[in-house]
């Protein structure tokens, strides 16, 4: 079972990914195309609704042209 603090952290991670995407002026569809992840899954990631794998972090980082560690540079609980 996922803890409330984990849910909060997933939302923070998702919001950070969304900010990075918007900074790059990418739509969900464009990011989806660049990283080969369905845009509905990216939407769920950005809303903090799903937990993502390391490989997903790598795919998103490559598509956003950032180091994978940058995706994790946010304040977590």
N, C-alpha and C positions, 0 to 999 in steps of 0.2 A: 504494500500500500504506500502511496506517495504522501509525504508529509506536507502540511500547509506551507512550511518554509521552502520546501522544494518547488511547490507551485508558484510561490512568489518569485523565486529565483528564475524559474522558466519564463515568467512574464517579463522580468527585467532583461533577460537575455534576448527574448523576442523583440522587445522594444528597441534594444540596441541594434539588432540586426536590421530592423525596419529603418532606423535613423541612418544607418550606413547605406542602405539601398536608396533611400530618398536623397541622400547627399550625392550619390552617383546619378541621380535623375533616372533611375530604372523603375519601370513598372513591375508588378508581380510577374506578369507574363514574360517580360524581357529577362528578369532574373531567372525565372524558370527555364527559359531557353538556354541561358548561359551555363547553368549548373546541372541541367538535366534532372531537375526535381519538379514534380507536378506543382503548378501554381496554387492549388488548394492546400497542398502540404506546406508550402512556404507561408501561406496565410495563417495556417494553424501554428506554425513555428513562431511567427511574429506575434501572435496572440497568447503565446505561452501555453497552448493547449496540448502540445505533445513534447515528449522528451526526444532529443535528437542524438544520433550516434556521432562518433568521431569522424567517420567518413563523410557524414552530412556537413559537419563543420568545415572539413577540408574542401568540399565542393562549393559551399557558400563563399568561403574565403577566396578561393580562386576566381569565382565569378565576380566578386566584389573588389578584386584586385587588392586584397589586404593580407597580411600575415594572419594565419589562423588564431594566433594569440590575441590579435586585436578584437576578434569577435567576443573574447572572454574578458575584455577590459571594461568592466562595469562594476558597480558596487553590489555585491551579493550579501545576503544575510548569513 
